């Protein structure tokens, strides 16, 4: 029986499933009929195992596109407002970056471990928080007064690069140029864990040595590290596409599209930050 492959994105990995396969709220009618037969020794009524409550329907690709578009639209509006506010008052930059980043991180934890990733309120709240974070940090990377590279054109280049990578990996997935296998999945997850450990190690080292391990100081090693992060983020899209595809095939409820949008947005945010950071290296003095 086909199951959703493990994915590097914890949002997809923790979408609610019920025992024996399938997604929560699906197949429960057949299970109830089986219990009826066991108790009274009668044959259960014939029930379609894929029967759904009338208030629910199966998720489609249109649902994924719509929910993802709404989420990214909210994030973009919040980012633009944040960028303009920081441009007018530079003192808002640090609070917006720290506040937006922390709130977004907490919402990811709540959605993932609380199994509420298909809750539109949490997804859209995350979009607002990350929008505030992205707008402020984009201003920090490109604002000359903050020691940035200068020129808001970098933001446009980063946005185009992000969606260019996204579209490219979607084509790669659809054409089957790279197959998502258990081995491939383990490799990407291992790479992500390794990158995370290096990031934390560099952060801790920066408290004792200027620049830490040199992974974020704009030097040759920092450029290579950003390229590696961009590559891992790009390949993780394949795992996310595959997980979403499997959910559609298995008849996940339509509200699960919010969870897909949540996961894709998280990866897009990471990819955008890494591309913007890399561009700032090449444009700095």
ChimeraX attribute file (.defattr): number of C-alpha atoms within 10 A of each C-alpha:
attribute: neighborCount
match mode: 1-to-1
recipient: residues
	/A:1	4
	/A:2	9
	/A:3	12
	/A:4	19
	/A:5	19
	/A:6	19
	/A:7	24
	/A:8	27
	/A:9	21
	/A:10	17
	/A:11	25
	/A:12	27
	/A:13	17
	/A:14	18
	/A:15	22
	/A:16	16
	/A:17	15
	/A:18	12
	/A:19	8
	/A:20	8
	/A:21	14
	/A:22	20
	/A:23	19
	/A:24	14
	/A:25	16
	/A:26	22
	/A:27	20
	/A:28	17
	/A:29	16
	/A:30	18
	/A:31	13
	/A:32	11
	/A:33	16
	/A:34	15
	/A:35	12
	/A:36	15
	/A:37	13
	/A:38	11
	/A:39	8
	/A:40	9
	/A:41	9
	/A:42	11
	/A:43	11
	/A:44	16
	/A:45	11
	/A:46	8
	/A:47	12
	/A:48	10
	/A:49	12
	/A:50	15
	/A:51	15
	/A:52	17
	/A:53	10
	/A:54	6
	/A:55	5
	/A:56	12
	/A:57	14
	/A:58	19
	/A:59	20
	/A:60	19
	/A:61	13
	/A:62	11
	/A:63	18
	/A:64	22
	/A:65	15
	/A:66	14
	/A:67	23
	/A:68	22
	/A:69	14
	/A:70	16
	/A:71	23
	/A:72	22
	/A:73	16
	/A:74	19
	/A:75	25
	/A:76	19
	/A:77	16
	/A:78	20
	/A:79	24
	/A:80	17
	/A:81	15
	/A:82	26
	/A:83	26
	/A:84	13
	/A:85	19
	/A:86	24
	/A:87	18
	/A:88	10
	/A:89	10
	/A:90	16
	/A:91	11
	/A:92	15
	/A:93	24
	/A:94	15
	/A:95	14
	/A:96	24
	/A:97	22
	/A:98	15
	/A:99	16
	/A:100	23
	/A:101	20
	/A:102	15
	/A:103	17
	/A:104	24
	/A:105	16
	/A:106	13
	/A:107	21
	/A:108	22
	/A:109	16
	/A:110	14
	/A:111	23
	/A:112	22
	/A:113	14
	/A:114	11
	/A:115	15
	/A:116	23
	/A:117	31
	/A:118	23
	/A:119	16
	/A:120	19
	/A:121	12
	/A:122	20
	/A:123	25
	/A:124	21
	/A:125	17
	/A:126	27
	/A:127	29
	/A:128	25
	/A:129	24
	/A:130	29
	/A:131	30
	/A:132	31
	/A:133	28
	/A:134	26
	/A:135	28
	/A:136	29
	/A:137	25
	/A:138	26
	/A:139	26
	/A:140	23
	/A:141	24
	/A:142	24
	/A:143	18
	/A:144	13
	/A:145	12
	/A:146	13
	/A:147	12
	/A:148	18
	/A:149	22
	/A:150	19
	/A:151	15
	/A:152	13
	/A:153	10
	/A:154	20
	/A:155	21
	/A:156	12
	/A:157	14
	/A:158	22
	/A:159	18
	/A:160	14
	/A:161	16
	/A:162	23
	/A:163	14
	/A:164	12
	/A:165	21
	/A:166	21
	/A:167	13
	/A:168	13
	/A:169	20
	/A:170	16
	/A:171	13
	/A:172	15
	/A:173	19
	/A:174	14
	/A:175	10
	/A:176	10
	/A:177	10
	/A:178	13
	/A:179	15
	/A:180	19
	/A:181	13
	/A:182	11
	/A:183	8
	/A:184	16
	/A:185	20
	/A:186	14
	/A:187	14
	/A:188	20
	/A:189	18
	/A:190	13
	/A:191	17
	/A:192	18
	/A:193	13
	/A:194	11
	/A:195	16
	/A:196	13
	/A:197	12
	/A:198	15
	/A:199	17
	/A:200	11
	/A:201	14
	/A:202	18
	/A:203	17
	/A:204	13
	/A:205	15
	/A:206	15
	/A:207	10
	/A:208	9
	/A:209	12
	/A:210	10
	/A:211	15
	/A:212	17
	/A:213	18
	/A:214	18
	/A:215	20
	/A:216	21
	/A:217	14
	/A:218	19
	/A:219	13
	/A:220	12
	/A:221	14
	/A:222	18
	/A:223	20
	/A:224	14
	/A:225	20
	/A:226	23
	/A:227	15
	/A:228	16
	/A:229	19
	/A:230	21
	/A:231	15
	/A:232	18
	/A:233	24
	/A:234	21
	/A:235	21
	/A:236	23
	/A:237	24
	/A:238	26
	/A:239	25
	/A:240	25
	/A:241	20
	/A:242	21
	/A:243	23
	/A:244	27
	/A:245	14
	/A:246	16
	/A:247	25
	/A:248	19
	/A:249	15
	/A:250	19
	/A:251	18
	/A:252	25
	/A:253	20
	/A:254	18
	/A:255	19
	/A:256	28
	/A:257	29
	/A:258	27
	/A:259	28
	/A:260	26
	/A:261	28
	/A:262	31
	/A:263	25
	/A:264	24
	/A:265	21
	/A:266	18
	/A:267	18
	/A:268	21
	/A:269	18
	/A:270	15
	/A:271	26
	/A:272	24
	/A:273	21
	/A:274	22
	/A:275	23
	/A:276	23
	/A:277	23
	/A:278	21
	/A:279	21
	/A:280	21
	/A:281	21
	/A:282	12
	/A:283	13
	/A:284	14
	/A:285	9
